[in-house]
Amino acid sequence: MKVSHNELVSLCAKAYDSLKRECGEAENIANMVVDLEMAGMNGVSLFLSALASIEQEGDFPVASVVQDGETIIVDLSGASLLCHFPALIDVAVDQLIGEQHVQLHIRNCRNRWFGFSELLKLAGKGLSVRAQWVNGESPEFVDCVHNAGYRYPEVYFNKPKQSGISDLPHHDLLVDIQLAPFEDAVFEGEPSISSDMLMAAEAKAWKKGINVDESHWHALKKYVARGLVENSERSLQGAGE
């Protein structure tokens, strides 16, 4: 089924609101989902998988942030990136003031594809950003390289050239933010998903609407309905005689 950008953002925001969590702003999270979906990267499907597990997570701000020169280390203790990434990126950008480069190392996190939306924002602000992680399944290694001035990143699934990166734990994410662009010589071969491919998917979504699986749409609506039922019950309890 075809839906508009605004319709999908609104439904995703309401679905997240239904979880009644303190961490994470629903509208920001919805835009993280839809930015991924607009680029043809299955944002809605990934979001539904994330919602089921987010309900089981602790609901508290990230406490363990260690800054060591140009490196910021954060441990999410298995939590979803969705709920914390925008705030962590703000910390990293603040650390970049007066520096040429900063690295954000996020340990023990899930749903790392949802960092995609923040890459777009940073590149739009004139920063170059690179996100890397290792999966336990295919693709084994993901490397999103987003130089300033480009709408979308180049995405590589190749083995990394840099020693040590391939030994990164499967639940960690490395984000490098810098003023200078990343050099092409760092990467092996052509990107697995090019910036042009992502841009074409976005242009098609704006022109023809976003193609969402009908079962996914109804699954999101079930989350929304659950939240409305809970609100109604609370309203009746507090309505007096």
MARBA-3410 file (N, C-alpha, C, O; in Angstrom, 1 decimal):
241
0.8,-1.2,0.0,0.0,0.0,0.0,0.9,1.2,0.0,2.0,1.2,0.5 ~ 0.3,2.3,-0.6,1.1,3.6,-0.7,0.6,4.6,0.4,-0.6,4.7,0.6 ~ 1.6,5.2,1.1,1.2,6.1,2.1,2.2,7.3,1.9,3.2,7.2,1.3 ~ 1.8,8.5,2.5,2.6,9.7,2.4,3.6,9.7,3.5,3.5,9.0,4.5 ~ 4.6,10.5,3.3,5.7,10.7,4.3,5.1,11.1,5.7,5.4,10.6,6.7
4.2,12.1,5.7,3.6,12.6,6.9,2.7,11.5,7.6,2.7,11.4,8.8 ~ 2.0,10.8,6.8,1.2,9.7,7.4,2.0,8.7,8.1,1.7,8.2,9.2 ~ 3.1,8.3,7.5,4.0,7.3,8.1,4.7,7.8,9.3,4.8,7.1,10.3 ~ 5.2,9.1,9.3,5.8,9.7,10.5,4.8,9.7,11.6,5.2,9.4,12.8 ~ 3.6,10.2,11.3,2.6,10.3,12.4,2.3,8.9,13.0,2.2,8.8,14.2
2.1,7.9,12.2,1.8,6.5,12.7,2.9,6.0,13.5,2.7,5.4,14.6 ~ 4.2,6.1,13.0,5.3,5.6,13.8,5.5,6.3,15.1,5.8,5.7,16.1 ~ 5.3,7.6,15.1,5.4,8.4,16.4,4.3,7.9,17.4,4.6,7.7,18.6 ~ 3.1,7.7,16.9,2.0,7.2,17.8,2.3,5.8,18.3,2.0,5.4,19.5 ~ 2.9,5.0,17.4,3.2,3.6,17.8,4.3,3.6,18.9,4.2,2.8,19.9
5.3,4.5,18.8,6.3,4.5,19.9,5.7,5.1,21.1,6.0,4.6,22.2 ~ 4.9,6.1,21.0,4.2,6.7,22.2,3.4,5.7,23.0,3.3,5.8,24.2 ~ 2.9,4.7,22.3,2.1,3.6,23.0,2.9,2.8,24.0,2.3,2.2,24.8 ~ 4.3,2.9,23.8,5.1,2.1,24.8,5.2,2.8,26.1,5.7,2.2,27.1 ~ 4.9,4.1,26.2,4.9,4.9,27.4,6.3,4.9,28.0,6.4,4.7,29.2
7.3,5.2,27.2,8.6,5.3,27.7,9.1,6.7,27.9,8.7,7.6,27.2 ~ 10.0,6.9,28.8,10.6,8.2,29.1,11.8,8.5,28.1,11.9,9.6,27.7 ~ 12.6,7.5,27.8,13.7,7.7,26.9,13.3,7.7,25.4,12.5,6.9,25.0 ~ 13.8,8.7,24.7,13.5,8.8,23.3,12.3,9.6,23.0,11.2,9.5,23.6 ~ 12.4,10.6,22.0,11.3,11.4,21.6,10.6,10.8,20.4,11.3,10.5,19.4
9.3,10.6,20.5,8.6,9.9,19.5,8.7,10.4,18.1,8.9,9.7,17.2 ~ 8.7,11.8,18.0,8.8,12.4,16.7,10.2,12.2,16.1,10.3,11.9,14.9 ~ 11.2,12.3,16.9,12.6,12.0,16.4,12.7,10.6,15.9,13.3,10.3,14.9 ~ 12.2,9.7,16.7,12.3,8.3,16.4,11.6,8.0,15.1,12.0,7.2,14.3 ~ 10.4,8.5,15.0,9.6,8.3,13.8,10.3,8.8,12.5,10.3,8.1,11.5
11.0,9.9,12.6,11.8,10.4,11.5,13.0,9.5,11.2,13.4,9.4,10.0 ~ 13.6,8.9,12.2,14.7,8.0,12.0,14.2,6.8,11.2,14.9,6.3,10.4 ~ 13.0,6.3,11.5,12.4,5.2,10.8,12.1,5.5,9.4,12.4,4.8,8.5 ~ 11.4,6.7,9.2,11.0,7.0,7.9,12.1,7.5,7.0,12.1,7.2,5.8 ~ 13.1,8.1,7.5,14.3,8.4,6.7,14.9,7.1,6.1,15.3,7.1,4.9
15.0,6.1,6.9,15.5,4.8,6.4,14.6,4.2,5.4,15.0,3.7,4.4 ~ 13.3,4.3,5.6,12.3,3.7,4.7,12.3,4.4,3.4,12.2,3.8,2.3 ~ 12.4,5.8,3.4,12.4,6.6,2.2,13.6,6.2,1.3,13.5,6.3,0.1 ~ 14.7,5.8,1.9,15.9,5.5,1.1,15.8,4.0,0.7,16.8,3.5,0.1 ~ 14.7,3.3,0.9,14.6,1.9,0.5,15.3,0.9,1.4,15.7,-0.1,0.9
15.5,1.3,2.7,16.3,0.5,3.6,15.5,-0.2,4.6,16.0,-0.5,5.7 ~ 14.2,-0.5,4.3,13.3,-1.3,5.2,13.2,-0.8,6.6,13.2,-1.5,7.6 ~ 13.0,0.5,6.7,12.9,1.1,8.1,11.7,0.6,8.9,11.8,0.4,10.1 ~ 10.5,0.4,8.2,9.3,0.0,9.0,9.5,-1.4,9.5,9.1,-1.6,10.7 ~ 10.0,-2.3,8.7,10.2,-3.7,9.1,11.2,-3.7,10.3,10.9,-4.4,11.3
12.3,-3.0,10.2,13.2,-2.9,11.3,12.6,-2.3,12.6,12.9,-2.7,13.7 ~ 11.8,-1.3,12.4,11.1,-0.6,13.5,10.2,-1.6,14.3,10.2,-1.6,15.5 ~ 9.4,-2.4,13.5,8.5,-3.3,14.2,9.3,-4.4,15.0,8.9,-4.7,16.1 ~ 10.4,-4.8,14.5,11.3,-5.8,15.2,11.8,-5.1,16.5,11.9,-5.7,17.5 ~ 12.2,-3.8,16.3,12.7,-3.1,17.5,11.7,-2.9,18.6,12.0,-3.0,19.7
10.5,-2.5,18.2,9.4,-2.2,19.2,9.2,-3.4,20.1,9.0,-3.2,21.3 ~ 9.2,-4.6,19.6,8.9,-5.8,20.4,10.0,-5.9,21.5,9.7,-6.3,22.6 ~ 11.2,-5.6,21.2,12.3,-5.8,22.2,12.5,-4.6,23.1,12.9,-4.7,24.2 ~ 12.2,-3.4,22.5,12.3,-2.2,23.3,11.5,-2.2,24.6,11.8,-1.7,25.6 ~ 10.3,-2.9,24.5,9.4,-3.0,25.7,10.1,-3.7,26.8,9.7,-3.5,28.0
11.1,-4.6,26.5,11.7,-5.3,27.5,13.0,-4.6,28.1,13.6,-5.1,29.1 ~ 13.3,-3.5,27.6,14.5,-2.8,28.0,14.3,-1.9,29.2,13.1,-1.6,29.5 ~ 15.4,-1.6,29.9,15.3,-0.6,31.0,15.0,0.7,30.3,15.4,1.0,29.2 ~ 14.3,1.6,31.0,13.9,2.9,30.5,14.6,4.0,31.3,14.0,4.6,32.2 ~ 15.9,4.2,31.0,16.6,5.2,31.8,17.7,5.8,30.9,18.2,5.2,29.9
18.1,7.1,31.1,19.2,7.7,30.3,20.5,7.0,30.4,20.8,6.3,31.4 ~ 21.3,7.2,29.4,22.7,6.6,29.4,23.5,7.2,30.5,23.6,8.5,30.5 ~ 24.1,6.4,31.3,24.9,7.0,32.4,26.4,6.9,32.2,27.1,7.8,32.6 ~ 26.8,5.9,31.5,28.3,5.6,31.4,28.9,6.2,30.1,28.9,5.5,29.1 ~ 29.3,7.5,30.2,29.9,8.1,29.1,31.4,8.5,29.5,31.6,9.2,30.5
32.3,7.9,28.8,33.7,8.1,29.1,34.4,8.9,28.0,34.3,8.5,26.8 ~ 35.0,10.0,28.3,35.6,10.8,27.3,37.1,10.7,27.4,37.7,11.0,28.5 ~ 37.8,10.4,26.4,39.3,10.2,26.4,39.9,10.9,25.2,40.0,10.3,24.1 ~ 40.2,12.2,25.3,40.7,12.9,24.2,39.6,13.1,23.1,38.6,13.7,23.3 ~ 39.9,12.5,22.0,38.9,12.5,20.8,37.9,11.4,20.8,37.1,11.2,19.9
38.0,10.5,21.9,37.1,9.3,21.9,36.1,9.4,23.0,36.4,9.8,24.1 ~ 34.8,9.1,22.7,33.7,9.1,23.6,33.2,7.6,23.6,32.9,7.1,22.6 ~ 33.2,7.0,24.8,32.8,5.6,24.9,31.5,5.6,25.8,31.4,6.1,26.8 ~ 30.5,4.9,25.2,29.2,4.8,25.8,28.8,3.3,25.8,29.0,2.6,24.8 ~ 28.2,2.8,26.9,27.7,1.5,27.0,26.2,1.5,27.1,25.7,2.0,28.1
25.5,1.0,26.1,24.0,1.0,26.2,23.5,-0.2,26.9,22.2,-0.3,27.0 ~ 24.3,-1.1,27.3,23.9,-2.3,28.0,22.8,-3.1,27.3,21.8,-3.6,27.9 ~ 22.9,-3.2,26.0,22.0,-4.0,25.2,20.7,-3.2,24.7,19.9,-3.8,24.1 ~ 20.7,-1.9,25.0,19.5,-1.2,24.6,19.5,-0.8,23.1,20.5,-0.9,22.4 ~ 18.4,-0.4,22.6,18.2,0.0,21.2,18.9,1.4,21.0,18.7,2.3,21.8
19.5,1.5,19.8,20.1,2.8,19.4,19.0,3.8,19.2,19.2,5.0,19.4 ~ 17.8,3.4,18.8,16.7,4.3,18.5,16.4,5.3,19.7,16.2,6.5,19.4 ~ 16.5,4.8,20.9,16.1,5.6,22.0,17.2,6.6,22.5,16.9,7.5,23.3 ~ 18.4,6.4,22.1,19.5,7.2,22.6,20.4,7.9,21.6,21.1,8.8,22.0 ~ 20.4,7.5,20.4,21.4,8.0,19.4,21.4,9.5,19.2,22.5,10.1,19.2
20.2,10.2,19.0,20.3,11.6,18.8,21.0,12.4,20.0,21.8,13.3,19.7 ~ 20.7,12.0,21.2,21.4,12.6,22.4,22.9,12.3,22.4,23.7,13.2,22.7 ~ 23.3,11.1,22.0,24.7,10.8,22.0,25.4,11.6,20.9,26.6,12.0,21.0 ~ 24.8,11.7,19.7,25.4,12.5,18.7,25.6,14.0,19.1,26.6,14.6,18.7 ~ 24.6,14.5,19.9,24.8,15.9,20.4,26.1,16.0,21.3,26.8,17.0,21.2
26.3,15.0,22.1,27.5,14.9,22.9,28.7,14.9,22.1,29.7,15.7,22.4 ~ 28.7,14.1,21.0,29.9,14.0,20.1,30.2,15.3,19.4,31.3,15.7,19.3 ~ 29.1,16.0,18.9,29.3,17.2,18.2,29.8,18.3,19.1,30.6,19.1,18.7 ~ 29.3,18.3,20.4,29.9,19.3,21.4,31.4,19.1,21.6,32.1,20.0,21.7 ~ 31.8,17.8,21.6,33.2,17.4,21.8,34.0,17.9,20.6,35.2,18.1,20.8
33.4,18.0,19.5,34.1,18.3,18.3,34.6,19.8,18.2,35.5,20.2,17.4 ~ 34.0,20.6,19.0,34.3,22.1,19.1,35.8,22.2,19.4,36.3,21.8,20.4 ~ 36.5,22.9,18.5,37.9,23.1,18.6,38.8,21.9,18.2,40.0,22.0,18.3 ~ 38.1,20.9,17.7,38.9,19.7,17.3,38.6,19.4,15.8,37.7,20.0,15.2 ~ 39.4,18.5,15.2,39.2,18.2,13.8,38.4,16.8,13.6,37.9,16.5,12.6
38.4,16.1,14.7,37.8,14.7,14.6,37.4,14.2,16.0,38.0,14.6,17.0 ~ 36.3,13.5,16.1,35.9,12.8,17.3,35.3,11.5,16.9,34.7,11.3,15.9 ~ 35.6,10.5,17.8,35.0,9.2,17.6,34.1,8.8,18.7,34.4,8.9,19.9 ~ 32.9,8.4,18.4,31.9,7.9,19.3,31.9,6.4,19.2,31.5,5.8,18.2 ~ 32.2,5.7,20.3,32.2,4.2,20.4,31.1,3.8,21.3,31.1,4.0,22.5
30.1,3.2,20.7,28.9,2.8,21.4,28.9,1.3,21.6,28.9,0.6,20.6 ~ 29.0,0.8,22.8,29.1,-0.6,23.1,27.7,-1.2,23.5,26.8,-0.5,24.0 ~ 27.5,-2.4,23.1,26.4,-3.2,23.5,25.0,-2.5,23.1,24.2,-2.2,24.0 ~ 24.9,-2.2,21.9,23.7,-1.6,21.4,23.0,-2.4,20.3,23.7,-3.3,19.7 ~ 21.8,-2.2,20.0,21.0,-2.9,19.0,20.4,-1.9,18.0,20.5,-0.7,18.3
19.9,-2.4,16.9,19.2,-1.6,15.9,20.1,-0.5,15.3,19.7,0.7,15.2 ~ 21.3,-0.9,14.9,22.3,0.1,14.5,22.0,0.8,13.2,22.5,1.9,12.9 ~ 21.2,0.2,12.4,20.8,0.8,11.1,20.1,2.2,11.3,20.1,3.0,10.5 ~ 19.5,2.3,12.5,18.7,3.5,12.8,19.6,4.8,13.0,19.1,5.9,13.2 ~ 20.9,4.6,13.0,21.8,5.7,13.1,21.9,6.4,11.7,22.4,7.6,11.7
21.3,5.8,10.7,21.3,6.4,9.3,20.8,7.8,9.3,21.4,8.7,8.6 ~ 19.7,8.1,9.9,19.1,9.4,9.9,20.0,10.5,10.4,20.0,11.6,9.9 ~ 20.7,10.2,11.5,21.6,11.2,12.0,22.8,11.5,11.1,23.3,12.6,11.1 ~ 23.2,10.5,10.3,24.2,10.7,9.3,23.8,11.8,8.3,24.6,12.7,8.0 ~ 22.5,11.7,7.9,22.0,12.7,7.0,22.1,14.1,7.6,22.4,15.1,6.9
21.7,14.2,8.8,21.7,15.5,9.5,23.1,16.1,9.6,23.3,17.3,9.3 ~ 24.0,15.3,10.0,25.4,15.8,10.2,26.0,16.2,8.9,26.7,17.3,8.8 ~ 25.8,15.4,7.9,26.4,15.8,6.5,25.7,17.1,6.0,26.4,17.9,5.4 ~ 24.5,17.3,6.4,23.8,18.5,6.0,24.3,19.7,6.7,24.1,20.9,6.3 ~ 25.0,19.5,7.9,25.5,20.6,8.6,27.0,20.8,8.3,27.7,21.6,8.9
27.5,20.1,7.3,28.9,20.4,6.8,29.9,19.5,7.5,31.1,19.8,7.4 ~ 29.5,18.4,8.2,30.4,17.4,8.8,30.5,16.1,8.0,29.5,15.8,7.4 ~ 31.6,15.5,8.0,31.7,14.2,7.4,31.6,13.1,8.5,32.2,13.3,9.6 ~ 30.9,12.1,8.2,30.6,11.1,9.3,30.6,9.7,8.7,30.2,9.4,7.6 ~ 31.2,8.8,9.5,31.3,7.4,9.1,30.9,6.5,10.2,31.3,6.6,11.4
30.0,5.5,9.9,29.5,4.6,10.9,29.9,3.2,10.5,29.7,2.8,9.4 ~ 30.5,2.4,11.4,31.0,1.1,11.1,30.5,0.1,12.2,30.6,0.4,13.4 ~ 30.1,-1.1,11.8,29.8,-2.1,12.8,30.0,-3.5,12.1,30.0,-3.7,10.9 ~ 30.1,-4.5,13.0,30.2,-5.9,12.5,29.0,-6.7,12.9,28.5,-6.6,14.1 ~ 28.4,-7.5,12.0,27.2,-8.3,12.3,27.6,-9.7,12.5,28.6,-10.2,12.0
26.7,-10.4,13.2,26.9,-11.9,13.4,26.4,-12.6,12.2,26.5,-13.9,12.1 ~ 25.7,-11.9,11.2,25.1,-12.5,10.0,25.4,-11.6,8.9,25.9,-10.5,9.0 ~ 24.9,-12.0,7.7,25.2,-11.2,6.5,24.3,-9.9,6.5,23.1,-10.0,6.9 ~ 24.8,-8.7,6.1,26.2,-8.5,5.7,27.1,-8.5,7.0,26.8,-8.0,8.0 ~ 28.3,-9.1,6.8,29.2,-9.3,8.0,29.7,-7.9,8.5,29.8,-7.7,9.7
30.1,-7.1,7.6,30.6,-5.8,8.0,29.9,-4.7,7.2,29.7,-4.7,6.0 ~ 29.5,-3.6,8.0,28.8,-2.5,7.4,29.6,-1.2,7.6,30.1,-1.0,8.7 ~ 29.8,-0.5,6.6,30.5,0.8,6.6,29.8,1.8,5.9,29.8,1.8,4.6 ~ 29.2,2.8,6.6,28.4,3.9,6.0,29.3,5.1,6.0,29.7,5.6,7.1 ~ 29.7,5.6,4.8,30.6,6.8,4.7,29.8,7.9,4.1,29.4,7.9,3.0
29.7,9.0,4.9,28.9,10.1,4.4,29.7,11.4,4.5,29.8,12.0,5.6 ~ 30.2,11.8,3.4,31.0,13.1,3.3,30.1,14.3,3.3,29.0,14.2,2.7 ~ 30.5,15.4,3.9,29.7,16.6,3.9,29.3,17.0,2.5,30.1,16.9,1.6 ~ 28.1,17.5,2.4,27.7,18.1,1.1,26.9,17.1,0.2,26.3,17.4,-0.8 ~ 26.9,15.8,0.6,26.2,14.7,-0.1,24.9,14.4,0.6,24.9,14.4,1.8
23.9,14.2,-0.1,22.6,13.9,0.5,22.6,12.5,1.2,22.1,12.4,2.3 ~ 23.3,11.5,0.6,23.3,10.2,1.1,24.7,9.6,1.2,25.6,10.0,0.5 ~ 24.9,8.6,2.1,26.2,8.0,2.2,26.5,6.9,1.1,25.5,6.5,0.4 ~ 27.7,6.5,1.0,28.1,5.3,0.3,28.1,4.2,1.4,28.7,4.4,2.4 ~ 27.5,3.0,1.1,27.5,1.9,2.0,28.2,0.8,1.5,28.0,0.3,0.4
29.2,0.3,2.3,30.1,-0.8,1.9,29.8,-2.0,2.8,29.6,-1.9,4.1 ~ 29.8,-3.2,2.2,29.6,-4.4,3.0,30.9,-5.2,3.0,30.9,-6.4,3.4 ~ 32.0,-4.7,2.4,33.3,-5.4,2.3,34.0,-5.5,3.6,33.6,-4.9,4.6 ~ 35.0,-6.4,3.6,35.9,-6.5,4.8,36.6,-5.1,4.9,37.0,-4.6,3.9 ~ 36.9,-4.6,6.1,37.6,-3.4,6.2,39.1,-3.5,6.0,39.7,-4.6,6.3
39.7,-2.5,5.6,41.2,-2.5,5.4,41.8,-2.2,6.8,42.9,-2.7,7.1 ~ 41.2,-1.4,7.6,41.8,-0.9,8.9,42.0,-2.1,9.8,41.0,-2.8,10.1 ~ 43.2,-2.3,10.3,43.4,-3.4,11.2,42.7,-3.2,12.6,42.6,-2.0,13.0 ~ 42.1,-4.2,13.1,41.4,-4.1,14.4,39.9,-3.8,14.3,39.1,-4.3,15.1 ~ 39.4,-3.2,13.2,38.0,-2.9,13.1,37.2,-4.2,12.9,36.1,-4.3,13.5
37.7,-5.1,12.2,37.0,-6.4,12.0,36.9,-7.2,13.2,36.1,-8.1,13.3 ~ 37.7,-6.8,14.3,37.6,-7.5,15.6,36.6,-6.8,16.5,36.5,-7.2,17.7 ~ 35.9,-5.8,16.0,35.0,-5.1,16.8,33.9,-6.0,17.3,33.3,-6.8,16.5 ~ 33.5,-6.0,18.6,32.4,-6.9,19.0,31.1,-6.7,18.2,30.8,-5.6,17.8 ~ 30.3,-7.7,18.1,29.1,-7.7,17.2,28.1,-6.7,17.6,27.2,-6.3,16.8
28.1,-6.2,18.9,27.0,-5.3,19.3,27.6,-3.9,19.5,26.9,-3.1,20.2 ~ 28.7,-3.6,18.9,29.3,-2.3,19.1,29.1,-1.5,17.8,28.9,-2.0,16.7 ~ 29.2,-0.2,17.9,29.1,0.8,16.8,30.2,1.8,16.9,30.3,2.4,18.0 ~ 30.9,2.0,15.8,31.9,3.1,15.8,31.4,4.2,14.9,31.0,4.0,13.7 ~ 31.4,5.5,15.4,31.0,6.6,14.6,32.1,7.6,14.6,32.4,8.2,15.7
32.7,7.9,13.5,33.7,8.9,13.3,33.1,10.2,12.7,32.5,10.1,11.7 ~ 33.3,11.3,13.4,32.8,12.6,12.8,34.0,13.5,12.7,34.8,13.7,13.6 ~ 34.1,14.2,11.5,35.3,15.0,11.3,35.0,16.1,10.3,33.9,16.1,9.6 ~ 35.8,17.1,10.3,35.6,18.3,9.4,36.1,18.0,8.0,35.4,18.4,7.1 ~ 37.2,17.2,7.8,37.7,16.9,6.5,36.9,15.7,5.9,36.4,14.9,6.7
36.8,15.6,4.6,36.2,14.4,4.0,37.0,13.2,4.2,38.2,13.2,4.3 ~ 36.4,12.0,4.1,37.1,10.7,4.1,37.6,10.4,2.7,36.9,10.7,1.7 ~ 38.8,10.0,2.7,39.5,9.7,1.4,39.0,8.4,0.8,38.8,7.4,1.5 ~ 38.8,8.4,-0.5,38.4,7.2,-1.2,39.4,6.0,-1.1,39.0,4.8,-1.1 ~ 40.6,6.3,-0.9,41.7,5.3,-0.8,41.5,4.3,0.4,42.0,3.3,0.5
40.7,4.8,1.4,40.4,4.0,2.6,39.6,2.7,2.3,39.7,1.8,3.0 ~ 38.8,2.7,1.2,37.8,1.7,1.0,38.1,0.8,-0.1,38.9,1.1,-1.0 ~ 37.6,-0.4,0.0,37.9,-1.5,-1.0,36.7,-1.5,-2.0,35.6,-1.8,-1.7 ~ 37.1,-1.3,-3.3,36.1,-1.5,-4.4,34.9,-0.5,-4.4,35.0,0.5,-3.7 ~ 33.9,-0.9,-5.1,32.7,0.0,-5.3,31.8,-0.2,-4.1,31.8,-1.3,-3.5
31.0,0.8,-3.7,30.0,0.6,-2.6,29.0,-0.4,-2.9,28.6,-0.6,-4.1 ~ 28.5,-1.1,-1.9,27.5,-2.1,-2.1,26.1,-1.4,-2.3,25.3,-1.9,-3.1 ~ 25.9,-0.3,-1.7,24.8,0.5,-1.9,25.3,2.0,-2.1,25.9,2.5,-1.2 ~ 25.1,2.5,-3.3,25.6,3.8,-3.6,24.7,4.9,-3.2,23.5,4.7,-3.0 ~ 25.3,6.1,-3.0,24.5,7.3,-2.7,23.4,7.5,-3.8,22.3,8.0,-3.5
23.8,7.3,-5.0,22.8,7.5,-6.1,21.6,6.6,-6.0,20.5,7.0,-6.3 ~ 21.9,5.3,-5.6,20.8,4.4,-5.4,19.8,4.8,-4.3,18.6,4.7,-4.4 ~ 20.4,5.3,-3.2,19.6,5.8,-2.1,18.8,7.0,-2.5,17.6,7.2,-2.1 ~ 19.4,7.9,-3.3,18.8,9.1,-3.7,17.6,8.8,-4.7,16.6,9.5,-4.6 ~ 17.8,7.8,-5.5,16.7,7.5,-6.5,15.5,6.9,-5.7,14.4,7.2,-6.1
15.8,6.1,-4.7,14.7,5.5,-3.9,13.9,6.6,-3.2,12.7,6.6,-3.1 ~ 14.6,7.6,-2.7,14.0,8.8,-2.0,13.1,9.5,-3.0,12.0,9.9,-2.7 ~ 13.7,9.8,-4.2,12.9,10.6,-5.2,11.6,9.9,-5.6,10.6,10.5,-5.7 ~ 11.7,8.6,-5.7,10.5,7.8,-6.1,9.5,7.8,-5.0,8.3,7.9,-5.2 ~ 10.0,7.8,-3.7,9.0,7.8,-2.6,8.3,9.1,-2.5,7.1,9.2,-2.2
9.0,10.2,-2.7,8.4,11.5,-2.7,7.4,11.7,-3.8,6.3,12.3,-3.6 ~ 7.7,11.1,-5.0,6.9,11.3,-6.2,5.6,10.4,-6.2,4.5,10.8,-6.5 ~ 5.8,9.1,-5.8,4.8,8.1,-5.9,4.2,7.6,-4.5,3.3,6.8,-4.5 ~ 4.8,8.1,-3.4,4.4,7.7,-2.1,5.3,6.5,-1.7,6.0,5.9,-2.4 ~ 5.2,6.3,-0.4,6.0,5.2,0.2,5.3,3.9,0.2,4.1,3.8,0.6
5.9,2.9,-0.4,5.3,1.6,-0.5,5.5,0.8,0.8,6.6,0.4,1.1 ~ 4.5,0.7,1.6,4.5,0.0,2.9,3.7,-1.3,2.9,2.6,-1.3,2.4 ~ 4.3,-2.4,3.3,3.6,-3.7,3.4,2.3,-3.5,4.3,2.4,-2.9,5.4 ~ 1.2,-3.9,3.8,-0.1,-3.7,4.5,-0.1,-4.4,5.8,-0.6,-3.8,6.8 ~ 0.6,-5.5,6.0,0.6,-6.2,7.3,1.5,-5.3,8.3,1.1,-5.3,9.5
2.5,-4.6,7.8,3.3,-3.8,8.7,2.5,-2.6,9.1,2.6,-2.1,10.3 ~ 1.7,-2.0,8.2,0.9,-0.9,8.5,-0.1,-1.2,9.6,-0.3,-0.5,10.6 ~ -0.8,-2.4,9.5,-1.7,-2.8,10.5,-1.1,-3.2,11.8,-1.6,-2.9,12.9 ~ 0.1,-3.7,11.7,0.9,-4.0,13.0,1.2,-2.7,13.7,1.1,-2.6,15.0 ~ 1.5,-1.6,13.0,1.8,-0.3,13.7,0.5,0.2,14.3,0.5,0.8,15.4
-0.6,0.0,13.6,-1.9,0.5,14.1,-2.3,-0.2,15.3,-3.0,0.3,16.2 ~ -1.9,-1.5,15.4,-2.2,-2.2,16.7,-1.5,-1.6,17.9,-2.1,-1.6,19.0 ~ -0.3,-1.2,17.7,0.4,-0.5,18.8,-0.3,0.7,19.2,-0.5,1.0,20.3 ~ -0.7,1.5,18.2,-1.4,2.8,18.4,-2.7,2.5,19.2,-3.0,3.2,20.2 ~ -3.5,1.5,18.7,-4.8,1.2,19.4,-4.6,0.7,20.8,-5.4,1.1,21.7
-3.5,0.0,21.1,-3.2,-0.4,22.4,-3.0,0.8,23.4,-3.5,0.8,24.5 ~ -2.3,1.8,22.9,-2.1,3.0,23.6,-3.4,3.7,23.9,-3.5,4.3,25.0 ~ -4.2,3.8,22.9,-5.5,4.5,23.1,-6.4,3.8,24.1,-7.1,4.5,24.9 ~ -6.4,2.4,24.1,-7.2,1.7,25.1,-6.7,2.0,26.5,-7.5,2.2,27.4 ~ -5.4,2.0,26.7,-4.8,2.2,28.0,-5.2,3.6,28.5,-5.5,3.8,29.6
-5.1,4.6,27.6,-5.5,6.0,27.9,-6.9,6.1,28.3,-7.3,6.8,29.3 ~ -7.8,5.4,27.6,-9.2,5.4,27.9,-9.5,4.8,29.2,-10.3,5.4,30.0 ~ -8.9,3.7,29.6,-9.1,3.1,30.9,-8.7,4.0,32.0,-9.3,4.1,33.0 ~ -7.5,4.7,31.8,-7.0,5.6,32.8,-8.0,6.8,33.0,-8.2,7.3,34.1 ~ -8.5,7.3,31.8,-9.4,8.4,31.8,-10.7,8.1,32.6,-11.2,8.9,33.4
-11.2,6.8,32.4,-12.4,6.4,33.1,-12.2,6.3,34.6,-13.1,6.7,35.4 ~ -11.0,5.8,35.0,-10.7,5.7,36.4,-10.6,7.1,37.1,-10.9,7.2,38.3 ~ -10.2,8.1,36.3,-10.0,9.4,36.9,-11.2,10.3,36.6,-11.1,11.5,36.9 ~ -12.3,9.8,36.1,-13.4,10.7,35.7,-14.3,11.0,36.8,-15.2,11.8,36.6 ~ -14.2,10.3,37.9,-15.2,10.6,39.0,-16.4,9.8,38.9,-16.5,8.9,38.0
-17.5,10.1,39.7,-18.7,9.4,39.6,-19.5,9.8,38.4,-20.6,9.2,38.2
END
